[in-house]
């Protein structure tokens, strides 16, 4: 059964703690339990922005409209306990900018008591870019976009698209590889300047395939990906495949020496696949 990746963003606190500290997020967890959904719940817009810009891939992003104003980036004299502001607008725009196909802002405000909620509801509504729903029902909102199903006991979820991570040195070379990948694959492109984050991105993104470009022996420091290669080799699941590419020879089964064609690279990476 196809797995759907969903991000839910809210920061509402239940002061009585009867429903859990962040009750809207707990409600989302309960609504999606047992469904064909991999759910990530994030508290507040700043954390959501960090997740959305960290190469994570989501099919659907659902955010509440009003959340506490955060102090990040504010002058000292305006810091403090800030009132609710329509931070969901920023979360939704970041999600679209990161290529998320289905994005919705949810609010249960009285539309006639807040001009922003009223304007969003009546001028945007259910839209092809960003949708607005006047109800904090996370499951109902997700069902507007994709088919959410109960998962039968024992059945495993599969992604609708295969996922490939490209990391290491030489961004131009990695771009040339990206062009030849199947069009229905999701690509996690880790720039050379982001190499220190590659293993964390690998763990969270869970790509089926990964390609690393650079020296896995650590002998040429400026081109070294040895530490990333070792971390991925130790931390990957058996079904995850990865391949290191370099212009020098290395004695490793997960290695291919350059130059070689993109077709050779993809064939080596998919060896053993049906």
Secondary structure, DSSP 8 states (H G I E B T S, - for coil): -EEEEEEEEE----TT-TT-SSHHHHHHHHHHTTBSEEEEEEESHHHHHHHHTTT---SEEEEES-EE---TT--GGG-SS--EE-THHHHHHHHHHTT-SEEEEE--S-TTT-HHHHHHHHHTSS-SS-EEESS--HHHHHHTTS---B--TT---EESS-EEEEEES-HHHHHHHHHTS-TTSEEEE--GGGGGGHHHHHHHH--SEEEEESBTTSSSGGGB-HHHHHHHHHHS-TT-EEEEEESS----TTEEESS--HHHHHHHHTTT--
